[in-house]
Amino acid sequence: MAGLRKVSVAAVGALLACAPAAHAQRPASVGPGTPWGATGIQLYDFNGYLTNGAGEITCPAPPATPTPNCVAPPAPTTNATRLERVLSWLQTKDIRNVELYSYPGNPFPTATAGSTGNLAGLQALRALGDKYGIRFPGRHGNFLPESNWDNQIAASRIVGQTHLGESGLPNNTNGYNTWDRLLATAQQLNRLGKRSVEAGLGPAYFHNHNDEFSRRYTEAGASCPTTSSDPNCKSSWELIMDRTDPRWVVAQIDIGWAVCGSAFGTPPNAAAGMAYVTAMINKFTNRIVSYHFKDVDLASIRLACGDADQREIGKGGIDFAPMLAAAKNRSKYYYMERDPVAIGGPTNFNPFTNTDNALKAMRADPAPTLYAYPPVIPSQPAGTIASAANAVPVVVTNDGDAPLTITNITVAADALDGGTTTAADFAIVSQNCFGPGNVGPLAPRQPAVADDPATADVNEAKPAVPSGTCTVNVVFKPTRTNYTSVARLQFTSNSDDGVERILLAAKSTGDALTTVGGDVPTMLALSLPTQPGSFGTFAPTVAKSYETAVAATVTSTAGNAALSVTDASATVTGHLVNGAFSLPSVLNVRAINASNLTQAYAPLSETAGAPTNLLTYAGPVNGDPVTLGFRQAIAATDVLRSGTYGKTLTFTLTTTAP
């Protein structure tokens, strides 16, 4: 494995160093290319390799220069080790999206009703993907019977899929080889898709081969000859899309098969096939969730083209540019696929070399790609209030190769799902993706770069930089009981619009919460007697401390409170005065209650308006009896003027927690 890592890291360095050249390799037929963060492969490209090692490239012994895409000997010899080799290799190509199929040893549920799959195997697959930064957004397989659908949903959640897919229409050609079966297939897809959406996973999607496009009917259900290009005829694929609910059913277009299956005419009209596929993308817009990017030899494009007719991307006859223009801001994933044939042969097929070349041909100019996985949202009773305590985090990642800037996030729902009423069942309680306290533009991921041993005086090594992330915290606060709410997080950003919608789905319980109560206003009340306190008569020439007290009550609904006293007068502040005369000693004050019986006297501040703190409360209190005490010291030598000494004091009740 050490040798594998060395070769892999060096390959990354070469890829990053040549990124502009990679764009220069993009053929004209690929137009603008595919957003890198949305680009991936269908694992079926490596079916032969995973099964028996076909196409393995072993590195020569040092000091020979490593062959591109090679692995240091010994080469892996099992399905599991070959799968790890493929994922590790894809990491060096900066690929993170892999669509699965029923590869050798896969742990997914079978078509047998009640099969739950291999739980440990599913968890191990997820861990292996995480190890190499690979996600598995979708999967092909035979998901019938319907009774096994819940197991498929559960397995897909473990692996991290966002969509559940079929390798073809249910029952393959039996799903559309008669008009009645076509209608039944549409109904079945609706049922399956509704269940997966309401489970929070995403719509069901179906893949195509040639037949879904070459087998055609009129809107009245009459079968059309495959030799006819009658404009009144529609493909089975289009008719099923017309008859399925956009909320629950989406499609993956295998471009190569679709173009072949639409190339009607004698000789086959390849241009018409490409135009029809482009028209379908424009017609169904964001219902085309993904593509199999597959090229076919121009002279071989016909209704029954096959695996041997496929070519590397850009070396066949398909013009992808109009299709990519139609897919922009609508679709989520672009999977490179070339169905494996014998190694070598007329086209020199090799899964590693072919995939490497195809990915270079597909890569668009740098652009951000927003990614977030639909959250698992627990059920809540109707009437649940929005609070951070029941928030579910949605982590947003920049999967692309340019900075991602998010400017707005809202919750929306389709009108058929309840519109604004259903959208209001969810709330964003916090986020750090934009606005105050945001993390700023999310940086793109940068793979590690190894030092080039050929440049001894320069160290090119750079550590890996992870993708930038931010978090949106969402709460489910339903208003209806036993109701499944389906909405979406809608982002506004500089990413492709096709990836800015993240599913939100949750079901309320049969319980409903209601709140009964009343409001308590903030109150700080201090009650003082109307008669002032009096020390009585001060005796001249006699040293004595005179004391008096008055009763007060405190009422507070605040979280805390403090009682203080101030002398607002600028005339000998803090002292009792009698006209132009004042007592030499400062007045002392205290406040005591049942909880503070030993509170000491404190001198009144001699600064006008400065408070002297007397008593504090740690919580609300109702009618607390308080004794306000006053002490005045008279010295034997004090000169006293006949008359009344006094001062008006201000007692204040304040709080920092209303």
C-alpha positions as CSV (number, residue, x, y, z in Angstrom):
1,M,0.0,0.0,0.0
2,A,2.9,2.4,0.6
3,G,3.8,2.2,-3.1
4,L,0.2,2.9,-4.0
5,R,0.1,6.0,-1.9
6,K,3.3,7.3,-3.4
7,V,2.0,6.9,-7.0
8,S,-1.4,8.3,-6.1
9,V,-0.1,11.4,-4.5
10,A,2.3,12.1,-7.3
11,A,-0.6,11.7,-9.7
12,V,-2.5,14.4,-7.8
13,G,0.4,16.8,-8.1
14,A,0.6,16.3,-11.8
15,L,-3.2,16.8,-12.2
16,L,-3.1,20.1,-10.2
17,A,-0.1,21.4,-12.0
18,C,-1.7,20.8,-15.4
19,A,-5.2,22.0,-14.6
20,P,-5.3,24.6,-17.4
21,A,-4.0,22.0,-19.8
22,A,-6.8,19.7,-18.7
23,H,-9.3,22.3,-19.8
24,A,-7.4,22.7,-23.1
25,Q,-8.0,18.9,-23.7
26,R,-11.8,19.4,-23.6
27,P,-13.1,18.5,-27.1
28,A,-15.4,20.9,-28.9
29,S,-18.2,18.3,-28.7
30,V,-18.2,18.6,-24.9
31,G,-18.9,22.4,-25.1
32,P,-18.4,24.0,-21.7
33,G,-17.8,20.7,-20.0
34,T,-19.4,19.5,-16.8
35,P,-19.0,21.2,-13.3
36,W,-16.3,19.3,-11.6
37,G,-18.1,19.1,-8.2
38,A,-21.0,17.5,-10.0
39,T,-18.9,15.1,-12.1
40,G,-18.4,11.5,-11.3
41,I,-18.3,8.0,-12.7
42,Q,-20.7,5.0,-12.9
43,L,-18.8,2.2,-11.1
44,Y,-19.9,-0.2,-13.9
45,D,-17.0,1.2,-15.9
46,F,-14.9,-1.1,-13.7
47,N,-17.2,-4.1,-13.7
48,G,-14.6,-6.3,-15.5
49,Y,-11.8,-5.1,-13.3
50,L,-13.7,-5.7,-10.0
51,T,-14.8,-9.1,-11.2
52,N,-11.4,-10.5,-12.4
53,G,-8.9,-7.7,-12.4
54,A,-9.2,-7.1,-16.2
55,G,-7.3,-3.9,-17.1
56,E,-5.1,-3.7,-14.1
57,I,-2.0,-1.5,-14.7
58,T,1.0,-2.6,-12.5
59,C,3.9,-0.1,-12.0
60,P,7.3,-1.2,-13.3
61,A,10.1,-1.8,-10.8
62,P,12.2,1.2,-9.8
63,P,14.0,3.2,-11.1
64,A,11.7,3.0,-14.1
65,T,9.2,5.8,-14.4
66,P,5.8,4.7,-13.1
67,T,3.2,4.0,-15.8
68,P,0.2,6.4,-15.7
69,N,-2.6,5.1,-13.5
70,C,-0.5,2.1,-12.2
71,V,-0.5,0.4,-8.9
72,A,2.6,-0.8,-7.1
73,P,2.8,-4.6,-7.0
74,P,1.4,-6.8,-5.8
75,A,-1.9,-5.8,-7.5
76,P,-5.1,-6.5,-5.5
77,T,-6.7,-9.9,-6.1
78,T,-10.1,-9.7,-4.4
79,N,-13.3,-7.8,-5.1
80,A,-12.9,-5.8,-1.9
81,T,-9.3,-4.8,-2.5
82,R,-9.9,-3.9,-6.1
83,L,-12.8,-1.7,-5.1
84,E,-10.5,0.1,-2.7
85,R,-7.9,0.5,-5.4
86,V,-10.5,2.1,-7.7
87,L,-11.7,4.5,-5.0
88,S,-8.2,5.4,-4.0
89,W,-7.3,6.0,-7.6
90,L,-10.4,8.2,-8.1
91,Q,-9.3,10.3,-5.2
92,T,-6.1,11.1,-7.0
93,K,-8.3,12.4,-9.9
94,D,-10.2,14.6,-7.4
95,I,-13.4,12.7,-8.1
96,R,-15.9,12.4,-5.2
97,N,-19.1,11.2,-6.9
98,V,-19.6,7.5,-7.7
99,E,-22.8,5.9,-8.8
100,L,-23.0,2.3,-7.7
101,Y,-24.4,-0.8,-9.4
102,S,-24.8,-4.4,-8.3
103,Y,-21.0,-4.9,-8.3
104,P,-19.4,-8.2,-7.1
105,G,-19.9,-8.6,-3.4
106,N,-22.2,-5.6,-3.0
107,P,-24.0,-5.5,0.3
108,F,-27.3,-4.1,-0.8
109,P,-30.7,-5.8,-0.4
110,T,-31.6,-8.2,-3.1
111,A,-34.9,-8.3,-5.0
112,T,-36.1,-10.9,-2.6
113,A,-39.0,-9.5,-0.5
114,G,-37.9,-8.8,3.1
115,S,-34.2,-8.7,2.3
116,T,-32.5,-6.1,4.5
117,G,-29.0,-6.4,3.0
118,N,-25.8,-6.8,4.8
119,L,-25.7,-4.1,7.5
120,A,-22.1,-4.4,8.3
121,G,-21.2,-4.4,4.6
122,L,-23.2,-1.3,4.0
123,Q,-21.5,0.5,6.9
124,A,-18.1,-0.7,5.6
125,L,-18.9,0.6,2.2
126,R,-19.8,4.0,3.6
127,A,-16.6,4.0,5.6
128,L,-14.5,3.1,2.6
129,G,-16.1,6.0,0.6
130,D,-15.4,8.4,3.5
131,K,-11.8,7.2,3.7
132,Y,-11.2,8.4,0.1
133,G,-13.6,11.4,0.1
134,I,-16.0,9.5,-2.2
135,R,-19.8,9.9,-2.0
136,F,-22.4,7.5,-3.5
137,P,-25.3,9.7,-4.6
138,G,-27.2,7.0,-6.5
139,R,-27.3,3.3,-7.2
140,H,-28.6,1.1,-10.0
141,G,-30.3,-2.2,-9.2
142,N,-33.6,-4.1,-9.4
143,F,-35.6,-2.7,-6.5
144,L,-38.8,-4.8,-7.0
145,P,-40.9,-6.1,-5.4
146,E,-42.4,-3.1,-3.9
147,S,-42.6,-4.8,-0.5
148,N,-38.8,-4.5,-0.3
149,W,-38.7,-0.8,-1.0
150,D,-38.4,0.2,2.7
151,N,-35.3,-2.0,3.0
152,Q,-33.9,-0.3,-0.1
153,I,-34.5,3.1,1.4
154,A,-32.9,2.1,4.7
155,A,-29.8,0.7,2.9
156,S,-29.5,3.8,0.8
157,R,-29.6,6.1,3.9
158,I,-26.7,4.2,5.4
159,V,-24.6,4.6,2.3
160,G,-25.5,8.2,1.8
161,Q,-27.5,8.1,-1.4
162,T,-29.8,11.1,-2.3
163,H,-31.8,9.1,-4.9
164,L,-32.9,5.5,-5.5
165,G,-32.5,4.3,-9.0
166,E,-33.3,1.5,-11.4
167,S,-30.9,0.3,-14.0
168,G,-33.8,0.4,-16.4
169,L,-37.6,0.8,-16.2
170,P,-39.1,-1.7,-13.7
171,N,-39.3,-5.2,-15.2
172,N,-37.0,-3.9,-18.0
173,T,-38.7,-4.1,-21.4
174,N,-41.8,-5.7,-19.8
175,G,-42.4,-2.3,-18.2
176,Y,-43.3,-0.7,-21.4
177,N,-43.6,-3.3,-24.2
178,T,-47.4,-2.8,-24.2
179,W,-49.4,0.4,-23.6
180,D,-51.1,-1.1,-20.5
181,R,-47.7,-2.1,-19.0
182,L,-46.4,1.4,-19.7
183,L,-49.3,3.0,-17.8
184,A,-48.8,0.5,-14.9
185,T,-45.1,1.3,-14.8
186,A,-45.8,5.0,-14.5
187,Q,-48.2,4.3,-11.6
188,Q,-45.6,2.0,-9.9
189,L,-42.8,4.6,-10.2
190,N,-45.2,7.2,-8.6
191,R,-45.8,4.9,-5.7
192,L,-42.1,4.1,-5.1
193,G,-41.0,7.7,-5.5
194,K,-43.6,9.1,-3.1
195,R,-42.4,6.6,-0.5
196,S,-38.8,7.5,-0.9
197,V,-39.4,11.3,-0.9
198,E,-41.6,11.1,2.2
199,A,-38.8,9.1,3.8
200,G,-36.5,12.1,3.2
201,L,-34.3,10.3,0.6
202,G,-35.4,11.9,-2.7
203,P,-37.4,10.9,-5.8
204,A,-37.1,7.5,-7.5
205,Y,-35.1,7.7,-10.7
206,F,-34.9,5.4,-13.7
207,H,-32.2,4.8,-16.2
208,N,-32.6,4.1,-19.9
209,H,-31.2,1.9,-22.6
210,N,-32.0,2.1,-26.3
211,D,-35.4,0.5,-26.1
212,E,-37.0,3.2,-23.8
213,F,-36.4,5.6,-26.7
214,S,-36.9,3.4,-29.7
215,R,-40.2,1.8,-28.6
216,R,-42.9,4.4,-29.2
217,Y,-46.6,5.0,-29.0
218,T,-49.1,7.6,-29.8
219,E,-50.9,9.5,-27.1
220,A,-53.9,7.2,-27.7
221,G,-51.7,4.2,-27.0
222,A,-51.2,2.9,-30.5
223,S,-47.8,1.3,-31.1
224,C,-45.6,2.9,-33.7
225,P,-43.2,1.0,-36.0
226,T,-39.6,1.4,-35.1
227,T,-38.9,2.3,-38.7
228,S,-41.2,5.3,-38.6
229,S,-40.3,8.8,-37.7
230,D,-43.9,9.9,-37.3
231,P,-43.9,13.1,-35.2
232,N,-47.2,11.9,-33.6
233,C,-45.2,9.1,-31.9
234,K,-43.5,9.6,-28.6
235,S,-40.9,7.4,-26.9
236,S,-41.9,5.2,-24.0
237,W,-39.5,7.3,-22.0
238,E,-41.2,10.5,-22.7
239,L,-44.7,9.0,-22.2
240,I,-43.7,7.7,-18.8
241,M,-42.2,11.0,-17.8
242,D,-45.5,12.7,-18.9
243,R,-47.5,10.3,-16.7
244,T,-45.4,10.5,-13.5
245,D,-45.5,13.1,-10.8
246,P,-42.5,15.5,-11.0
247,R,-42.3,15.5,-7.2
248,W,-41.7,11.8,-7.0
249,V,-40.1,10.6,-10.2
250,V,-37.1,11.8,-12.0
251,A,-34.9,10.4,-14.7
252,Q,-31.3,9.7,-15.5
253,I,-30.5,10.0,-19.2
254,D,-27.9,7.7,-20.6
255,I,-27.0,10.0,-23.4
256,G,-25.3,7.4,-25.6
257,W,-28.2,4.9,-25.5
258,A,-30.8,7.7,-25.7
259,V,-29.3,9.1,-28.9
260,C,-29.0,5.7,-30.5
261,G,-32.6,4.8,-29.5
262,S,-33.9,8.1,-31.1
263,A,-31.9,7.9,-34.4
264,F,-34.8,7.1,-36.6
265,G,-34.6,7.0,-40.4
266,T,-32.8,5.2,-43.2
267,P,-30.0,5.6,-42.8
268,P,-30.2,6.3,-39.0
269,N,-30.4,10.0,-38.3
270,A,-27.9,10.7,-35.6
271,A,-28.6,14.4,-35.7
272,A,-32.3,13.8,-35.1
273,G,-31.4,11.5,-32.1
274,M,-29.3,14.2,-30.5
275,A,-31.9,16.8,-31.1
276,Y,-34.6,14.7,-29.5
277,V,-32.5,14.1,-26.4
278,T,-31.8,17.8,-26.1
279,A,-35.5,18.5,-26.5
280,M,-36.3,16.1,-23.7
281,I,-33.8,17.9,-21.4
282,N,-35.5,21.2,-22.2
283,K,-39.0,19.7,-21.7
284,F,-38.4,18.1,-18.4
285,T,-35.8,20.6,-17.0
286,N,-34.8,19.7,-13.4
287,R,-36.5,16.3,-13.6
288,I,-33.4,15.1,-15.3
289,V,-31.4,14.5,-12.1
290,S,-28.3,13.0,-13.7
291,Y,-26.6,11.8,-16.9
292,H,-24.5,8.9,-18.1
293,F,-22.0,10.7,-20.2
294,K,-21.4,8.1,-22.9
295,D,-20.0,8.7,-26.4
296,V,-20.8,6.5,-29.5
297,D,-19.0,6.2,-32.8
298,L,-20.9,8.4,-35.2
299,A,-21.2,5.8,-38.0
300,S,-22.5,3.3,-35.4
301,I,-25.3,5.4,-34.0
302,R,-28.5,3.4,-34.8
303,L,-31.4,2.0,-32.8
304,A,-29.6,-1.1,-31.8
305,C,-26.1,0.2,-31.1
306,G,-24.1,-1.7,-28.5
307,D,-21.2,-1.7,-26.1
308,A,-18.6,-2.2,-28.9
309,D,-19.8,1.0,-30.5
310,Q,-18.9,3.2,-27.5
311,R,-15.9,5.5,-27.5
312,E,-13.9,7.7,-25.2
313,I,-15.7,11.0,-24.5
314,G,-14.9,13.4,-27.4
315,K,-13.8,10.6,-29.7
316,G,-17.2,9.5,-30.8
317,G,-19.9,11.3,-32.8
318,I,-22.2,12.8,-30.1
319,D,-22.4,16.5,-29.7
320,F,-22.9,17.0,-26.0
321,A,-22.7,20.8,-26.1
322,P,-26.4,21.5,-26.7
323,M,-27.4,19.0,-24.1
324,L,-25.1,20.5,-21.5
325,A,-26.5,24.0,-22.3
326,A,-30.0,22.6,-21.7
327,A,-28.9,20.9,-18.5
328,K,-27.2,23.9,-17.0
329,N,-28.9,25.1,-13.8
330,R,-31.2,22.0,-13.9
331,S,-29.3,18.8,-13.2
332,K,-27.2,17.5,-10.3
333,Y,-24.8,14.9,-11.5
334,Y,-22.8,14.0,-14.7
335,Y,-21.5,10.4,-14.5
336,M,-18.9,9.3,-17.1
337,E,-19.7,5.8,-18.3
338,R,-18.2,3.5,-20.9
339,D,-19.6,-0.1,-20.6
340,P,-16.6,-2.4,-20.4
341,V,-15.6,-4.5,-23.3
342,A,-12.5,-6.8,-23.8
343,I,-9.3,-5.1,-22.8
344,G,-7.4,-3.7,-25.8
345,G,-9.3,-4.4,-29.0
346,P,-9.9,-1.9,-31.8
347,T,-10.4,1.0,-29.4
348,N,-7.6,0.0,-27.0
349,F,-10.1,-0.2,-24.1
350,N,-8.8,0.0,-20.5
351,P,-11.1,1.2,-17.6
352,F,-8.4,3.2,-15.9
353,T,-7.0,4.9,-19.0
354,N,-10.4,5.4,-20.6
355,T,-11.8,6.9,-17.4
356,D,-8.8,9.2,-16.9
357,N,-9.0,10.5,-20.5
358,A,-12.8,10.9,-20.4
359,L,-12.7,12.9,-17.1
360,K,-10.1,15.3,-18.6
361,A,-12.3,15.8,-21.6
362,M,-15.4,16.5,-19.4
363,R,-13.9,18.9,-17.0
364,A,-15.4,22.4,-17.1
365,D,-13.7,25.7,-16.1
366,P,-13.5,26.1,-12.3
367,A,-16.9,26.7,-10.7
368,P,-18.4,26.1,-7.2
369,T,-20.8,23.3,-6.5
370,L,-23.1,23.4,-3.5
371,Y,-23.7,20.1,-1.8
372,A,-25.8,19.2,1.3
373,Y,-27.3,15.8,2.3
374,P,-31.0,15.8,3.1
375,P,-31.3,15.6,6.9
376,V,-33.0,12.9,8.9
377,I,-35.7,14.9,10.8
378,P,-37.4,13.2,13.8
379,S,-41.1,13.2,14.1
380,Q,-42.6,15.9,16.2
381,P,-46.1,16.5,17.6
382,A,-48.2,19.2,16.0
383,G,-47.7,22.5,17.8
384,T,-44.0,22.0,18.4
385,I,-42.4,25.4,18.6
386,A,-39.2,26.4,16.8
387,S,-36.2,26.2,19.2
388,A,-32.5,25.4,19.0
389,A,-33.2,22.4,21.2
390,N,-34.9,20.4,18.4
391,A,-32.9,21.8,15.5
392,V,-31.3,19.4,12.9
393,P,-28.0,20.6,11.3
394,V,-27.6,20.6,7.5
395,V,-24.0,20.8,6.6
396,V,-23.3,22.6,3.3
397,T,-20.1,21.8,1.5
398,N,-18.4,23.3,-1.6
399,D,-17.8,20.3,-3.8
400,G,-16.5,22.5,-6.6
401,D,-13.2,23.9,-7.7
402,A,-13.9,27.6,-7.1
403,P,-15.1,29.5,-4.0
404,L,-18.8,29.2,-3.2
405,T,-20.7,32.3,-2.1
406,I,-24.2,31.9,-0.6
407,T,-26.4,35.0,-0.4
408,N,-29.8,33.6,0.8
409,I,-31.5,30.5,2.2
410,T,-35.2,30.0,2.4
411,V,-37.7,27.2,2.9
412,A,-40.1,26.5,0.1
413,A,-42.7,23.8,-0.9
414,D,-44.5,22.9,-4.1
415,A,-48.1,24.0,-4.3
416,L,-49.2,20.4,-4.5
417,D,-47.3,19.7,-1.3
418,G,-49.1,22.5,0.5
419,G,-47.2,25.5,-0.6
420,T,-46.5,28.1,2.1
421,T,-48.5,26.2,4.7
422,T,-46.1,23.2,4.4
423,A,-43.1,25.4,4.1
424,A,-44.0,27.0,7.4
425,D,-43.7,23.5,9.0
426,F,-40.0,24.1,8.9
427,A,-37.9,27.0,10.1
428,I,-34.3,28.0,9.9
429,V,-33.3,28.9,13.5
430,S,-29.7,29.7,12.7
431,Q,-27.0,29.5,10.0
432,N,-23.5,30.8,9.4
433,C,-23.5,30.6,5.6
434,F,-24.1,34.3,4.9
435,G,-24.9,37.5,6.8
436,P,-23.4,38.5,10.2
437,G,-21.1,35.9,11.7
438,N,-20.8,33.9,8.5
439,V,-17.8,31.9,7.5
440,G,-17.4,33.7,4.3
441,P,-17.0,32.2,0.8
442,L,-16.6,28.4,1.1
443,A,-13.2,27.4,-0.3
444,P,-12.8,24.6,-2.7
445,R,-11.1,21.4,-1.7
446,Q,-7.4,21.1,-2.5
447,P,-5.8,17.6,-2.6
448,A,-2.4,17.1,-1.2
449,V,0.6,17.7,-3.5
450,A,3.7,15.6,-3.2
451,D,7.2,16.9,-3.6
452,D,8.7,16.3,-7.0
453,P,11.9,14.3,-6.5
454,A,13.2,15.6,-9.9
455,T,13.5,19.1,-8.5
456,A,15.9,18.6,-5.6
457,D,16.2,22.4,-4.8
458,V,12.4,23.0,-4.6
459,N,9.8,21.5,-2.3
460,E,6.5,21.5,-4.1
461,A,4.7,19.5,-1.3
462,K,1.4,21.0,-0.1
463,P,-1.0,19.6,2.5
464,A,-4.5,18.8,1.6
465,V,-7.1,21.6,2.2
466,P,-10.6,20.4,3.0
467,S,-13.7,21.9,1.4
468,G,-15.2,24.8,3.1
469,T,-18.4,24.2,5.0
470,C,-21.2,26.0,6.7
471,T,-24.2,24.9,8.7
472,V,-27.9,25.6,8.5
473,N,-30.0,24.5,11.6
474,V,-33.5,23.5,10.7
475,V,-36.4,22.7,13.0
476,F,-39.7,20.8,12.2
477,K,-42.7,22.5,13.8
478,P,-45.8,20.9,12.2
479,T,-49.3,22.3,12.6
480,R,-51.1,19.1,11.4
481,T,-51.2,15.7,13.0
482,N,-50.2,12.5,11.2
483,Y,-49.0,14.5,8.2
484,T,-45.9,14.2,6.1
485,S,-44.5,17.6,5.3
486,V,-42.3,17.8,2.1
487,A,-40.4,21.0,1.4
488,R,-36.9,22.1,0.5
489,L,-34.1,24.3,1.5
490,Q,-33.7,26.7,-1.3
491,F,-30.2,28.3,-1.6
492,T,-29.2,31.4,-3.6
493,S,-25.5,31.2,-4.5
494,N,-23.0,31.4,-7.4
495,S,-23.3,27.6,-7.8
496,D,-25.3,25.9,-10.5
497,D,-29.0,26.2,-9.7
498,G,-29.5,22.5,-10.2
499,V,-27.8,21.7,-6.9
500,E,-29.4,24.5,-4.8
501,R,-32.5,22.5,-3.7
502,I,-32.2,20.2,-0.6
503,L,-35.1,18.0,0.4
504,L,-36.8,18.4,3.8
505,A,-39.2,15.7,4.8
506,A,-40.7,14.8,8.1
507,K,-43.9,13.3,9.6
508,S,-45.8,14.7,12.5
509,T,-47.1,12.4,15.2
510,G,-50.7,11.8,16.2
511,D,-50.3,14.2,19.2
512,A,-50.9,17.9,19.2
513,L,-49.4,20.4,21.6
514,T,-51.2,23.5,22.7
515,T,-50.1,26.2,25.2
516,V,-52.3,27.7,27.8
517,G,-51.0,30.5,30.0
518,G,-50.7,34.2,30.4
519,D,-48.1,36.9,30.3
520,V,-46.3,38.5,33.2
521,P,-45.1,42.1,32.6
522,T,-41.8,43.2,33.9
523,M,-42.3,44.9,37.2
524,L,-39.9,46.6,39.7
525,A,-41.9,48.0,42.5
526,L,-40.5,49.7,45.7
527,S,-43.0,50.8,48.4
528,L,-41.9,53.5,50.9
529,P,-43.8,55.1,53.8
530,T,-45.2,58.5,53.4
531,Q,-43.7,59.8,56.7
532,P,-39.9,60.3,56.7
533,G,-37.7,58.6,59.2
534,S,-36.6,60.7,62.2
535,F,-33.6,60.5,64.5
536,G,-35.3,62.6,67.1
537,T,-33.3,65.3,68.9
538,F,-29.5,65.6,68.5
539,A,-27.9,66.6,71.9
540,P,-25.0,69.0,71.6
541,T,-21.7,68.1,73.4
542,V,-22.7,64.5,73.7
543,A,-21.0,61.8,71.5
544,K,-23.7,59.4,70.3
545,S,-24.8,57.3,67.2
546,Y,-28.5,57.9,66.4
547,E,-30.5,55.3,64.5
548,T,-33.9,55.1,62.9
549,A,-35.6,52.8,60.4
550,V,-38.6,52.8,58.0
551,A,-40.4,49.8,56.5
552,A,-40.6,49.2,52.8
553,T,-41.7,46.4,50.4
554,V,-40.1,45.1,47.2
555,T,-41.9,43.4,44.3
556,S,-39.9,42.2,41.3
557,T,-40.7,39.9,38.3
558,A,-37.2,40.3,36.9
559,G,-34.5,37.6,36.8
560,N,-32.5,39.7,39.3
561,A,-32.8,43.0,41.1
562,A,-30.6,45.4,43.1
563,L,-31.7,48.1,45.7
564,S,-29.5,51.1,46.0
565,V,-29.6,54.7,47.4
566,T,-28.3,58.0,46.1
567,D,-28.0,61.5,47.3
568,A,-28.7,63.6,44.2
569,S,-28.0,66.9,46.0
570,A,-24.8,68.8,45.3
571,T,-25.0,70.4,48.7
572,V,-22.6,68.6,51.0
573,T,-23.5,65.3,49.3
574,G,-23.8,62.4,51.7
575,H,-24.4,64.6,54.8
576,L,-27.5,65.9,56.5
577,V,-27.9,69.7,56.1
578,N,-29.6,72.5,58.0
579,G,-29.6,75.6,55.8
580,A,-25.9,76.5,55.4
581,F,-24.8,74.1,58.1
582,S,-24.1,70.3,57.8
583,L,-23.2,67.5,60.1
584,P,-19.5,66.5,59.9
585,S,-20.1,62.8,59.8
586,V,-21.5,61.1,56.6
587,L,-24.9,59.4,56.9
588,N,-24.9,55.6,57.0
589,V,-27.6,53.5,55.4
590,R,-28.5,49.8,55.2
591,A,-31.4,47.5,54.0
592,I,-32.2,44.2,55.7
593,N,-34.8,41.5,55.0
594,A,-35.4,37.9,56.1
595,S,-32.5,36.6,54.0
596,N,-30.1,39.3,55.0
597,L,-30.6,40.1,58.7
598,T,-26.9,41.0,59.4
599,Q,-26.4,43.5,56.6
600,A,-23.9,46.2,57.7
601,Y,-24.4,49.9,57.5
602,A,-22.6,51.5,54.5
603,P,-21.7,55.2,54.2
604,L,-23.8,57.2,51.7
605,S,-21.7,58.2,48.7
606,E,-20.3,61.7,48.9
607,T,-20.5,62.0,45.1
608,A,-23.8,63.5,43.9
609,G,-25.9,60.8,42.1
610,A,-23.5,57.9,42.8
611,P,-25.4,54.9,44.1
612,T,-24.7,53.0,47.3
613,N,-25.7,49.3,46.9
614,L,-27.8,48.0,49.7
615,L,-29.5,44.7,48.8
616,T,-29.6,42.2,45.9
617,Y,-32.1,39.6,44.6
618,A,-31.2,36.6,42.5
619,G,-34.8,36.1,41.2
620,P,-38.3,37.4,41.3
621,V,-39.9,38.4,44.7
622,N,-43.4,39.4,45.8
623,G,-43.9,42.0,48.5
624,D,-40.6,41.3,50.3
625,P,-40.6,43.2,53.7
626,V,-37.4,45.3,53.8
627,T,-36.2,47.5,56.7
628,L,-34.3,50.6,55.7
629,G,-32.0,51.6,58.5
630,F,-30.2,55.0,59.0
631,R,-27.3,55.8,61.4
632,Q,-25.9,59.2,62.1
633,A,-22.9,59.7,64.3
634,I,-22.6,63.0,66.4
635,A,-19.3,63.8,68.0
636,A,-19.0,65.7,71.4
637,T,-17.1,68.4,69.6
638,D,-19.6,68.8,66.7
639,V,-21.0,72.3,66.3
640,L,-24.8,72.0,65.9
641,R,-27.1,74.7,64.6
642,S,-30.6,74.9,66.0
643,G,-33.3,73.8,63.5
644,T,-33.9,70.6,61.4
645,Y,-31.2,68.6,59.7
646,G,-32.3,66.4,56.8
647,K,-31.7,65.2,53.2
648,T,-34.0,63.8,50.5
649,L,-32.6,60.4,49.4
650,T,-33.5,58.4,46.2
651,F,-34.0,54.6,46.5
652,T,-33.8,52.8,43.2
653,L,-34.7,49.2,42.2
654,T,-32.9,48.0,39.0
655,T,-32.3,44.8,37.0
656,T,-30.1,43.4,34.3
657,A,-32.5,40.6,33.5
658,P,-35.9,41.9,32.8
